[in-house]
Amino acid sequence: MLKSILIHPDPRLKKTCAPVADLSDDLRDLAADMLETMYDAPGIGLAAPQVGVLNRLIVMDCIKDGDPEPTVMFNPEVLASSDDLNTYEEGCLSIPEQFADVTRPAEVRVGWVDMNGNPQEKDFDGLWATCVQHEIDHLNGKLFIDYLGPMKRQMMTRRSAKMKRERARG
């Protein structure tokens, strides 16, 4: 089932999310709904707070051409990151139609719990590394615009707020 994606500014997007203590069927259903919502948007990642749920859950799939690789992570955390940096133009489904260059570690090792409750660990690089860091930031109440200078961040927030008002009017 498609979920509504919160648009910045929304106070829920700035909250730190609670760890998932117990994998319930409701949380697995939420993960499936989030994947459906992400693909429909279309996007390559989505974090639970973006659909109004303050739990540590992200979904992502950075495959644009070819077989999809849907990835669901409960309680993801960056375990290690490279000294090498990459800069990607990032966007966010909660800040529609706005993009900016963000510099992050080029490679990260991430640990998480999968849909079956099994611990996982994997190294990510390229777009996958950027995406997983962006989504984990959401779980900590951080948006990609928080990496920008105050003027640019303010401008993007105003633009997003205006779009949010226009959507509310229908």
Secondary structure, 3 states (H helix, E strand, C coil): CCCCCCCCCCHHHHCCCECCCCCCHHHHHHHHHHHHHHHHCCCCEEEHHHHCCCECEEEECCCCCCCCCCEEEEEEEEEEECCCEEEEEEEECCEEEEEEEEEEECEEEEEEECCCCCEEEEEEEHHHHHHHHHHHHHHCCCCHHHHCCHHHHHHHHHHHHHHHHHHHHC
